Amino acid sequence: VGLLFSIGYYFYRTYTISEGTRTGVLFKISKKGVMFKTYEGQLHLGGSTILTPQSTWNFSVKNDEVYQQAQQFDGKNIKVYYHELIDAFPWQGDTDYIVYKVEPIQ
């Protein structure tokens, strides 16, 4: 019973409830954490000239390759592709939005 519960709980926590894209200016990407080192970023969404909580989108990156690519676009307009998880594990990131692809906008 415990094994079945653990498997079910794992699939619940890693289930993707939505996926999509967001565009904006990447103004922060960093590796952080005390116990679990994760990559965290912030995107300033279009339509606002000042940074507010409503115009900022926080996201996490699991893949080191995507993190390295995102660092190249710091301060530039980018498009990110993400999966939204129901409830990400702590080692997956601080947010439920997991970015798996980053590309610049020309």
C-alpha positions, 0 to 999 in steps of 0.5 A: 500500500505504501509503495502504491501511495508513493508512486501515485504521489510522485505522479501527482506532484509531477503531472503537467496541468498546462504548457505554453509560452511567455515572452518578455525581457529576461532580467534575472537568471541564477542558481540558488538554494541551500539544500537543493540547487535550482535555476531560477529566473524572472521575466519582465512581461510586456506592457509595463514600463516599471517592474511590479509583481503583476508584470514579473513572471517567476520560473524555474529551469531544471536543465543545465543546458537551458540555464546556460542558454538563458544566461546568454539572453540576459536583458534581451527579449526572449520567448520561453516554453514551459510546463506548469506542474501541479506541485513541483518537488523542491529539487525541481525548482521554487516555482511550478513553472518549469522552462524547457526551451528558450529562444531570442526574439528578433 
